[in-house]
Structure formats: structure tokens, C-alpha cells
Amino acid sequence: MGVGFKYVIHMRILGVVIHRWAGLLTALFLFMSGLTGTVISWDHEIDEWLNTHLFDADTTGPAIPYLELAARIETADPRVRVSNVPLQTEPGRSLLFGVQPRVDHQTGKLYRLDYNQVFLDPGTGRELGRREWGAVAVDREHLMAFLYRLHYTLHIPNFAGQNRWGHWFMGGVALIWLFDCCVALAISFPDRQRWRKSFAIRLGSRYQLNFDLHRAGGLWTWGMLLVLAMSAVYLNLNREIVRPVVSTMTTVTPSPFDVRVQRPLNNPLEPTLDYAAAIARGQEEARLKGWTEPVGSISYNARYGIYQVRFFQPGNDHGSGGFGVRRIYIDGTDGAYLGELIPGTGTAGDMFLQLQFPLHSGRIAGVPGRIFISLMGLAVAGLSVTGIVIWLKRRGTLSALTTAPNNSSRNSLASH
């Protein structure tokens, strides 16, 4: 046996070991993420179907002014601050307001609330319901948000003053998955002459079928698996890893949130500029830029003191093929213009970062893309299961490769 062939054997054995342990470490989490990803590709549609009592409104008359409705919410519960205001009405649909707790001046900490969304009938102002998006609950009002957060955080609780433990954990899983995608590709071909064999699915024994489904299934979908793994790293570890790395290779335009220090959770910044003034300021900037979309919503981030005024056509709040919608950033203290976001524009680094969510969700290709991502979710779950079955069936066989005679080693490696 030549030195080169021995090197190939040892590298292949190392690759198999890495793939085995990377798969075992991530299989359960990727199985869960694959199945939940299949469902949450349609989170809005399923949520609205499950909760018609929240999303459907009976009145058809003119809508009460949106800021008046926001004021009613804060009057009804002085513990809350309205953090997101919808500024468009769709026929027969309710208005969804986001709320956040204010500081309880007796304790110096935020009030504890059991809701962060309020649904109002736009014509009457009647409250249709309230709920906590992302709560650990599986009733019909909370199911889709529960699955959504389970997908990328496992609902790992906050502790030690940090609320990103779930992001970090699943981001670590995604990093291992990304690396393992490259390892799996390298060990999937027995030799140069018989590379087509790796793409075939043979209807032999149940084990052979399971093995071929794992290897061939991974190869046929490898490109998209790599995209999903990369985008998963971005979605969980953007500011910790992805953005800094991309910034070393190309220019990335900082947003106002990148250049400001986030305030402590229990010390939010009270705005001196109200919603009406922020909307007017945003519309003025949009007019100067020649934007034709109407204002669609506005939100206030109290930990940064920044308003986001969003512009989109009614019913197109995702906009631009899933890239998001145009927005203007306004300072909540003095009304200064802080910047803008125009989806699909910017530097190469900006475009790379903007692409990650549309690719991960399939929204870049509309409904066909979301169907494809749902199928890919099933594929990820299936690869996790078939990988575990292979491990259960072949425990100990890898160590035998290093002690078997040369011919046996050559044959075993070729058949892997």
C-alpha cells in the first residue's frame, strides 16, 4: 500500500469520525428544527387560520385613527408602552399592536406582563384579544409563536442577565452543521471511478436503503443544506460572528443600532418625540427620497431610543421577495434622521447579509420557495433519523477498519 493511499485512508477515517460525532451532537436538534421549519414556513397563514377570533374584524366602517387606538391601549393598562403601531387597515382584518412593559418606579424594574400583543377592531376599537408572542404554551393562540421560537432558541430561558443563550446554543449547532456539511461531502465518494454510485438509492436490505437515503439524500440536497446551515449561523450569531467576519472581507454598512450602545433592560429610554411627530418626520424624509410607498407601520425601540418608520403597500409587509420593507430611522429624542434601509441595495457585504433570511425562509422565491423550504425541513429531519440508524447499526465497525487487512480495508472504504 502506497504512502498516498494510506494518507487517504487515514483522512477518510478521520472524516468519518468527525461526521459521526458531529451528527450525534446535532441530530436531535436538527430533527426538531427540520420539523418546526416545515411548519413555520407558513406561520402567518396557520396562525390566522387557528385564531380567526383575533385576526378577523366584523366592522366595515372607517377606521379609528391608529394613534388614538394606541393611546387607548396605554390608558387601559398604564403598565404598557405601545411599541409597534400598524398604520394601514385591510378590509375585515383586525389591527395588531405590539406592547412592552414600562418601568415600575417602586421596584426599578420592568412590570411583569403576560402579553405583548393586542388585537383591536379598527372600526370600534374593541379589544379582540391579547397574547404573549413566544410564550411557552401550545394552545392555539400561542402554538405558532411557540414553534417559531422553539426552532431557533429551544426556549432556553434567560439567566445571568442575558437573553441570547438560546441563540448561542442553536448558533453553535448551526456552526457544527455547517462544518459537517463539508466533511460529509468529502467522505461521500468511495473513489473517482465510482462517484455516481454515491447518488444512487438501491432497494436492497432495509439497512442498505437507509444508508443510501442518508448518503444520496444528503448529496442531492447538499447545496441547499449548506445554504440553510450558513443562514442559520447568521440568524443566530449575526452580531457575534457573521457580521464581524463579513466586515473583514468587504464593507458592511452599519445601521443606527450598530453604532449605539444598548441600554440595560430595566433602564429604557423614554422618547421626547411622540409617534405623530416621528411619523411626520419619516414621511418627510421618504418624500425627499422620492419613495412612493405609503407609511405602513412604526415602532419604537426603547433600549436604543430609535423609531423605525416602515413603508409598504397594503398587504405587502414582507415586501421585496422577503428582503423586508423600506424604512427610515428617526431619533426618539430630537427627531434627527439616523439613516434608511432599502432592501436589495448596498455593498456586497450588505447584500450577503440581507439574503440570509430570504434564503433560509424561502421567501426569496415566493410561495414556491416556501414550499421548497418545507420539503427541505422534512429532508433535514429525515437525514438526522437515517444518520442515527446508521450509527446504531454500525457501532464499532470504524475501529475495525484500522486493523483489517489491506484488501479488506480497501473494500470496506469503497463501500462506505
C-alpha positions in Angstrom: 0.0 0.0 0.0 1.4 3.3 -1.1 2.0 6.3 1.3 -0.6 8.3 -0.6 -3.2 5.7 -0.3 -2.5 5.3 3.5 -2.9 9.0 3.8 -6.3 8.9 2.0 -7.4 6.1 4.3 -6.5 7.9 7.4 -8.0 11.1 6.3 -11.2 9.3 5.4 -11.3 7.6 8.8 -10.8 10.9 10.4 -13.6 12.4 8.3 -15.9 9.5 9.2 -15.2 10.0 12.9 -15.9 13.8 12.7 -19.1 13.2 10.7 -20.2 10.6 13.2 -19.8 12.8 16.3 -20.9 16.0 14.6 -24.1 14.1 13.6 -24.7 12.6 17.0 -24.2 16.1 18.6 -26.6 17.8 16.3 -29.1 15.1 15.2 -31.8 15.7 17.8 -31.7 19.5 17.4 -31.7 19.3 13.6 -34.6 16.9 13.6 -36.5 19.3 15.8 -35.5 22.3 13.6 -36.3 20.5 10.4 -39.8 19.6 11.5 -40.6 23.0 13.0 -39.1 24.7 9.9 -41.5 22.8 7.8 -44.4 24.2 9.7 -43.3 27.8 10.4 -42.7 28.4 6.7 -46.5 29.0 6.8 -46.6 30.6 10.3 -48.7 33.6 9.4 -51.3 31.6 7.4 -51.6 28.9 10.0 -51.8 31.4 12.9 -54.6 33.3 11.2 -56.5 30.1 10.4 -56.2 28.9 14.0 -57.1 32.3 15.5 -59.8 33.9 13.4 -61.2 35.4 16.6 -58.1 37.5 16.8 -57.4 38.3 13.2 -60.9 38.8 11.8 -62.9 42.1 12.5 -66.6 42.4 12.0 -66.9 46.1 11.3 -66.5 47.6 7.8 -66.8 51.3 8.5 -63.9 53.8 8.6 -61.0 53.0 11.0 -60.5 54.9 14.2 -57.2 56.9 14.0 -54.3 54.5 14.7 -52.6 56.6 17.3 -55.9 57.1 19.1 -56.2 53.3 19.4 -52.6 53.1 20.6 -53.4 55.7 23.3 -56.5 53.7 24.4 -54.3 50.6 24.9 -51.9 52.6 27.2 -54.8 54.2 29.1 -56.4 50.8 29.7 -53.2 49.4 31.1 -50.7 52.1 32.3 -48.0 49.4 32.8 -47.5 49.1 29.0 -45.9 51.1 26.3 -47.2 50.6 22.7 -44.0 49.6 20.8 -45.5 48.9 17.4 -48.4 50.7 15.7 -49.9 49.5 12.4 -50.8 52.3 10.1 -52.8 50.5 7.4 -56.1 48.7 7.6 -57.1 45.7 5.5 -60.8 45.0 5.0 -62.2 42.6 7.5 -58.9 42.4 9.4 -58.0 43.4 13.0 -55.1 45.6 13.9 -52.2 44.1 15.8 -50.3 46.3 18.2 -47.1 45.4 19.9 -46.6 46.4 23.6 -43.8 46.3 26.1 -43.7 46.8 29.8 -42.8 50.1 31.3 -40.6 50.5 34.4 -42.3 50.1 37.8 -40.9 53.0 39.7 -41.4 51.3 43.0 -39.1 48.4 42.1 -37.0 50.0 39.4 -37.6 47.0 37.2 -40.0 46.4 34.3 -43.5 45.4 35.1 -44.2 41.7 34.6 -46.8 41.3 31.8 -48.5 38.2 30.5 -48.9 39.7 27.0 -47.0 41.6 24.3 -49.6 41.7 21.5 -53.1 43.4 21.5 -55.6 42.9 18.7 -58.2 45.6 18.2 -61.2 46.0 15.9 -60.2 49.1 13.8 -63.8 50.3 13.4 -64.9 50.1 17.0 -61.7 49.9 19.0 -63.0 46.8 20.7 -60.2 44.6 22.1 -60.4 41.2 20.4 -57.8 39.6 22.5 -54.2 39.7 23.7 -51.4 37.2 23.9 -47.7 36.8 24.6 -45.9 36.0 21.4 -43.2 33.4 22.1 -44.7 32.1 25.3 -44.0 28.5 26.3 -47.6 27.4 25.5 -49.2 25.2 22.9 -52.8 26.3 22.9 -54.0 27.6 19.5 -53.3 31.2 20.3 -49.6 30.6 21.1 -48.8 27.5 19.1 -47.2 29.0 16.0 -45.1 31.5 18.0 -44.1 28.7 20.3 -42.9 26.6 17.4 -41.2 29.6 15.8 -39.1 30.3 18.9 -38.5 26.6 19.5 -37.0 26.5 16.0 -34.1 28.8 16.8 -33.8 29.1 20.6 -35.3 25.9 22.1 -37.0 28.3 24.5 -33.8 28.2 26.6 -34.5 30.6 29.5 -32.7 33.9 30.1 -30.3 34.0 33.0 -27.2 35.8 34.2 -28.6 39.0 32.6 -28.5 37.6 29.1 -31.4 36.8 26.8 -29.4 35.1 24.0 -28.5 31.8 25.4 -30.9 30.0 23.1 -29.5 31.9 20.1 -25.9 31.0 21.1 -26.8 27.3 21.6 -28.6 26.8 18.3 -26.0 29.0 16.6 -23.4 26.6 17.9 -25.4 23.7 16.5 -25.6 25.5 13.1 -21.8 26.0 13.1 -21.2 22.3 13.7 -23.8 21.5 11.0 -22.0 23.9 8.5 -18.6 22.3 9.1 -20.1 18.8 8.9 -21.7 19.6 5.5 -18.2 20.0 4.1 -16.9 16.8 5.9 -19.9 14.8 4.7 -19.3 15.8 1.1 -15.7 14.7 1.3 -16.4 11.2 2.6 -19.4 10.5 0.4 -17.5 9.3 -2.6 -15.7 5.9 -2.4 -13.3 6.7 -5.4 -13.1 8.8 -8.5 -14.3 6.0 -10.8 -17.5 5.2 -9.0 -18.7 8.6 -7.9 -22.1 8.0 -9.5 -22.7 5.2 -7.0 -23.0 7.8 -4.2 -26.0 9.4 -5.8 -27.9 6.1 -6.3 -30.6 4.6 -4.0 -30.7 0.8 -4.0 -33.7 -1.1 -2.9 -31.9 -3.8 -1.2 -32.0 -4.6 2.5 -33.6 -2.1 4.9 -30.1 -1.1 6.1 -28.8 -0.6 2.6 -31.9 1.5 1.7 -31.4 3.6 4.9 -27.7 4.1 4.2 -28.4 5.2 0.6 -31.2 7.5 1.6 -28.7 9.2 4.0 -25.8 9.4 1.6 -27.6 10.1 -1.6 -30.3 12.2 0.0 -27.5 14.4 1.5 -25.7 14.7 -1.8 -28.8 15.6 -3.8 -29.7 18.3 -1.4 -26.2 19.3 -0.3 -26.2 22.7 -1.8 -29.4 23.8 -0.1 -28.3 22.1 3.2 -25.1 24.3 3.0 -27.3 27.4 2.5 -29.6 26.5 5.4 -26.6 25.9 7.7 -24.9 29.2 6.7 -28.1 31.2 7.1 -28.9 29.5 10.4 -25.5 30.7 11.7 -26.3 34.2 10.5 -29.8 34.3 12.1 -28.5 33.2 15.5 -24.9 34.6 15.6 -25.1 37.6 13.3 -23.5 40.2 15.6 -21.3 37.7 17.4 -19.7 36.0 14.4 -21.1 36.6 10.9 -21.2 40.4 10.7 -17.6 40.8 12.1 -16.3 38.1 9.7 -18.0 39.6 6.7 -16.8 43.0 7.7 -13.2 41.8 7.4 -13.7 40.8 3.8 -15.9 43.6 2.4 -17.7 46.8 3.5 -20.8 46.4 5.6 -22.9 49.5 6.1 -23.6 49.9 9.9 -27.2 50.5 10.9 -28.1 53.0 13.7 -28.4 50.0 16.0 -24.8 49.1 15.4 -23.4 52.5 16.4 -25.4 52.9 19.6 -24.9 51.2 22.9 -27.9 49.1 24.0 -29.4 50.4 27.3 -30.0 48.0 30.2 -33.3 46.1 30.1 -34.7 47.9 33.2 -33.5 51.4 32.0 -35.2 52.1 28.7 -35.1 55.5 27.1 -38.3 57.5 27.3 -38.9 59.3 24.0 -39.4 63.0 23.9 -40.7 62.8 20.3 -44.1 61.2 20.1 -45.4 58.8 17.4 -47.2 61.5 15.4 -44.0 63.6 15.2 -41.9 60.6 14.3 -44.3 59.6 11.5 -44.4 63.1 10.1 -40.5 63.2 10.2 -40.3 59.8 8.5 -42.8 60.8 5.8 -40.9 64.0 5.1 -37.6 62.0 4.6 -39.4 59.5 2.3 -40.8 62.3 0.2 -37.4 63.8 -0.3 -36.1 60.4 -1.4 -38.9 60.0 -3.9 -40.4 56.9 -2.2 -43.9 56.1 -3.4 -44.9 53.5 -0.9 -47.3 54.7 1.9 -46.3 54.6 5.5 -47.3 51.1 6.8 -46.2 50.9 10.4 -44.0 52.5 13.1 -42.2 51.0 16.0 -40.1 52.4 18.9 -37.1 50.5 20.4 -36.7 51.8 23.9 -33.3 50.2 24.5 -31.8 52.2 21.7 -34.2 55.2 21.5 -34.9 54.7 17.8 -38.1 54.9 15.8 -38.4 52.8 12.7 -40.9 54.1 10.2 -41.8 51.4 7.6 -43.1 52.0 4.1 -45.0 49.4 2.0 -48.1 48.8 0.0 -51.1 47.4 2.0 -50.8 43.6 2.5 -47.1 43.7 1.5 -45.5 44.0 4.8 -42.9 41.3 4.0 -42.1 43.0 0.7 -39.2 42.7 -1.8 -39.3 39.0 -2.0 -38.8 38.5 1.7 -36.0 41.0 2.0 -38.2 43.2 4.2 -39.5 46.7 3.5 -38.1 50.2 3.2 -37.6 52.0 6.5 -36.5 55.3 7.9 -34.7 55.6 11.3 -35.6 58.5 13.5 -34.0 59.5 16.8 -36.6 59.3 19.6 -35.1 62.3 21.5 -34.6 65.0 18.9 -36.2 63.7 15.7 -32.9 63.5 13.9 -32.7 61.4 10.7 -30.5 58.5 11.5 -30.5 56.5 8.2 -32.5 54.3 6.0 -32.8 50.7 4.8 -33.7 50.0 1.2 -33.9 46.2 0.7 -31.9 44.8 -2.1 -29.3 47.6 -2.2 -26.0 48.3 -0.6 -22.5 46.9 -0.7 -21.7 43.2 -1.5 -21.5 42.6 2.3 -24.9 44.3 2.8 -26.4 42.1 0.1 -24.9 38.9 1.5 -26.4 39.7 4.9 -29.8 40.7 3.5 -30.0 37.4 1.6 -29.7 35.1 4.6 -33.3 35.3 5.9 -35.0 35.2 2.5 -32.9 32.2 1.6 -33.5 30.4 4.9 -37.3 31.0 4.8 -37.7 30.5 1.1 -39.4 33.9 0.8 -36.9 34.9 -1.9 -38.9 32.8 -4.3 -42.4 33.5 -3.0 -44.8 30.6 -2.4 -42.8 28.0 -4.5 -39.8 28.9 -2.4 -41.7 28.4 0.9 -42.9 25.0 -0.4 -39.4 24.0 -1.2 -38.2 25.0 2.3 -40.9 23.0 3.9 -39.7 20.0 1.9 -36.2 20.7 2.9 -37.2 20.8 6.6 -38.5 17.2 6.1 -35.2 16.3 4.4 -33.2 17.6 7.3 -35.3 15.7 9.8 -35.0 12.6 7.6 -31.2 12.8 7.3 -31.0 13.1 11.1 -33.0 9.9 11.6 -31.2 7.9 8.9 -27.9 9.0 10.4 -28.8 7.8 13.9 -29.9 4.4 12.4 -26.6 4.0 10.6 -24.8 4.7 13.9 -26.9 2.2 15.8 -26.3 -0.4 13.1 -22.5 0.1 12.7 -21.2 0.9 16.1 -17.6 -0.4 16.3 -17.1 -1.0 12.6 -15.0 2.1 12.1 -12.3 0.9 14.5 -12.1 -2.4 12.6 -11.0 -0.5 9.5 -7.7 0.3 11.1 -6.9 -3.4 11.9 -8.3 -5.2 8.9 -6.0 -6.5 6.2 -5.2 -4.1 3.3 -7.7 -5.6 0.9 -10.4 -5.6 3.4 -9.7 -2.0 4.3 -9.8 -1.1 0.6 -13.1 -2.9 0.1 -14.7 -1.5 3.2 -13.8 2.0 2.4 -15.1 1.7 -1.1 -18.4 0.5 0.1 -19.0 3.2 2.7 
